[in-house]
Amino acid sequence: MLQEDRLRRRARWIARDGCSETALQEALPVRRALFDALLPQWLAEGALQRDGDGLRSAERDDTTGLEALARDLVARRPEPDIWIDQCPVTPESLARRVAYMHALGDVDDQRLLCLGDNDFVSVFASIAYRPTHCFVLDIDKRVLGGIRAWAEERDLPITLAEADFRKLDESPGALAVPRVDVVTSDPPYTEMAYHTYIAAAQRYLGLGGILYLVVPYMEAEAWSSVLMQSVQEDLLRSGFVVTDLLRGFQTFSHEDRVVSSLVRAERLWLSDWSPLSRTEGRDARLFYTLHRV
């Protein structure tokens, strides 16, 4: 079961726009008896309040102020490189994504690893909240330089390393990254890329570690469901269980208004199997959507 403080924060997030008591209970990973014991306490503490026949967060996790920071970050990001599938999120989505991670207790006092970070999640998290340390692995020197500038300007606890996720064992910086508490990533939307990124998360997370993955959410595209099935297979065989799936959670600064979902998974057992086994013998050009090495 999630710790009580994390349950309270999750309850506040779910009830931010108002919901019924039944809906809140069903959305929390607890039995009804425990929910009935916790709800009066949350109401007495002021975490939740009655709103007619429903419930609402007494103090909303408002991201309005955070969106100003996100807009500043977005303005200083390098131009996206489509050949390595960089598609930056909107400022609102960046703020919501990290705020949600924080609401579940996955930012403050946590060691966070960003597998690719052209959205500057590490910078946003380090300024808005209190992670113990952030590690960033990225193939793009421009992204690393941009994050380094923010880290030096604000004295942020961020360690950077250039790395190609297809060749992690050849990257001294990647080899130097220790075990972390939370990994977050938005991989290229290909099966090979997800195999590779999930294998990397498996490498850096121990038991109880948390993985956040952005996955495509396009109901009109059949490949979205096929890719999601592959992702779930990789997660299960790697020892992860999906705890949260937020459909259509974020949008990108793209002319086609690409929409994606956010997956949160927890590593509950250790597995010797690696998703990399599913990439053996396959054309390396399939790693990126534009099929270019």
Secondary structure in CASP SS format (residue, H / E / C, confidence):
PFRMAT SS
TARGET T0000
AUTHOR 0000-0000-0000
METHOD secondary structure of the structure
MODEL  1
M C 1.00
L C 1.00
Q C 1.00
E H 1.00
D H 1.00
R H 1.00
L H 1.00
R H 1.00
R H 1.00
R H 1.00
A H 1.00
R H 1.00
W H 1.00
I H 1.00
A C 1.00
R C 1.00
D C 1.00
G C 1.00
C E 1.00
S C 1.00
E H 1.00
T H 1.00
A H 1.00
L H 1.00
Q H 1.00
E H 1.00
A H 1.00
L C 1.00
P C 1.00
V C 1.00
R C 1.00
R H 1.00
A H 1.00
L H 1.00
F H 1.00
D H 1.00
A H 1.00
L H 1.00
L H 1.00
P H 1.00
Q H 1.00
W H 1.00
L H 1.00
A H 1.00
E H 1.00
G C 1.00
A C 1.00
L E 1.00
Q E 1.00
R E 1.00
D E 1.00
G C 1.00
D C 1.00
G E 1.00
L E 1.00
R E 1.00
S E 1.00
A C 1.00
E C 1.00
R C 1.00
D C 1.00
D C 1.00
T C 1.00
T H 1.00
G H 1.00
L H 1.00
E H 1.00
A H 1.00
L H 1.00
A H 1.00
R H 1.00
D H 1.00
L H 1.00
V H 1.00
A H 1.00
R C 1.00
R C 1.00
P C 1.00
E C 1.00
P C 1.00
D C 1.00
I H 1.00
W H 1.00
I H 1.00
D C 1.00
Q C 1.00
C C 1.00
P C 1.00
V E 1.00
T C 1.00
P H 1.00
E H 1.00
S H 1.00
L H 1.00
A H 1.00
R H 1.00
R H 1.00
V H 1.00
A H 1.00
Y H 1.00
M H 1.00
H H 1.00
A H 1.00
L C 1.00
G C 1.00
D C 1.00
V C 1.00
D C 1.00
D C 1.00
Q C 1.00
R E 1.00
L E 1.00
L E 1.00
C E 1.00
L E 1.00
G C 1.00
D C 1.00
N C 1.00
D C 1.00
F C 1.00
V H 1.00
S H 1.00
V H 1.00
F H 1.00
A H 1.00
S H 1.00
I H 1.00
A H 1.00
Y C 1.00
R C 1.00
P C 1.00
T C 1.00
H E 1.00
C E 1.00
F E 1.00
V E 1.00
L E 1.00
D E 1.00
I C 1.00
D C 1.00
K H 1.00
R H 1.00
V H 1.00
L H 1.00
G H 1.00
G H 1.00
I H 1.00
R H 1.00
A H 1.00
W H 1.00
A H 1.00
E H 1.00
E H 1.00
R H 1.00
D C 1.00
L C 1.00
P C 1.00
I E 1.00
T E 1.00
L E 1.00
A E 1.00
E E 1.00
A C 1.00
D C 1.00
F H 1.00
R H 1.00
K H 1.00
L H 1.00
D H 1.00
E H 1.00
S C 1.00
P H 1.00
G H 1.00
A H 1.00
L H 1.00
A H 1.00
V C 1.00
P C 1.00
R C 1.00
V E 1.00
D E 1.00
V E 1.00
V E 1.00
T E 1.00
S E 1.00
D C 1.00
P C 1.00
P C 1.00
Y C 1.00
T C 1.00
E H 1.00
M H 1.00
A H 1.00
Y H 1.00
H H 1.00
T H 1.00
Y H 1.00
I H 1.00
A H 1.00
A H 1.00
A H 1.00
Q H 1.00
R H 1.00
Y H 1.00
L E 1.00
G E 1.00
L E 1.00
G E 1.00
G E 1.00
I E 1.00
L E 1.00
Y E 1.00
L E 1.00
V E 1.00
V E 1.00
P E 1.00
Y C 1.00
M C 1.00
E C 1.00
A C 1.00
E C 1.00
A H 1.00
W H 1.00
S H 1.00
S H 1.00
V H 1.00
L H 1.00
M H 1.00
Q H 1.00
S H 1.00
V H 1.00
Q H 1.00
E H 1.00
D H 1.00
L H 1.00
L H 1.00
R H 1.00
S C 1.00
G C 1.00
F E 1.00
V E 1.00
V E 1.00
T E 1.00
D E 1.00
L E 1.00
L E 1.00
R E 1.00
G E 1.00
F E 1.00
Q E 1.00
T E 1.00
F E 1.00
S C 1.00
H C 1.00
E C 1.00
D C 1.00
R C 1.00
V C 1.00
V E 1.00
S E 1.00
S E 1.00
L E 1.00
V E 1.00
R E 1.00
A E 1.00
E E 1.00
R E 1.00
L C 1.00
W C 1.00
L C 1.00
S C 1.00
D C 1.00
W C 1.00
S C 1.00
P H 1.00
L H 1.00
S H 1.00
R H 1.00
T C 1.00
E C 1.00
G C 1.00
R C 1.00
D C 1.00
A H 1.00
R H 1.00
L H 1.00
F H 1.00
Y C 1.00
T C 1.00
L C 1.00
H C 1.00
R C 1.00
V C 1.00
END
